[in-house]
Amino acid sequence: MRLLRLAVEIQRWDLAAHTIVLASAKVLKNGDRPYAGKSKAKKRRPNG
């Protein structure tokens, strides 16, 4: 994310915030979860 690095270097916090929001929106588009790969699968136990 070169734009975010540039915004922080020149201390444009509004631009940095907008860049973070845009990146988050791209990740969450179509119901994707940002940390889906890191979550552990639940172990299924037999009932009884």
C-alpha positions, -999 to 999 in steps of 0.1 A, spaced: 0 0 0 22 28 -13 -6 54 -9 -9 47 28 28 49 33 30 82 14 0 96 33 17 88 67 50 102 56 35 136 46 12 134 77 -20 136 57 -42 117 82 -74 123 63 -59 106 32 -45 78 54 -79 72 69 -96 71 35 -71 47 22 -77 23 52 -114 25 47 -111 18 9 -88 -12 16 -113 -25 42 -142 -21 18 -123 -41 -9 -116 -69 16 -151 -71 29 -167 -69 -6 -192 -97 -13 -192 -109 23 -156 -119 25 -141 -122 60 -106 -105 64 -93 -132 88 -111 -162 74 -78 -180 68 -66 -176 103 -97 -190 120 -96 -225 133 -122 -249 121 -145 -261 149 -141 -297 158 -174 -316 156 -182 -339 184 -207 -367 181 -239 -362 201 -244 -386 230 
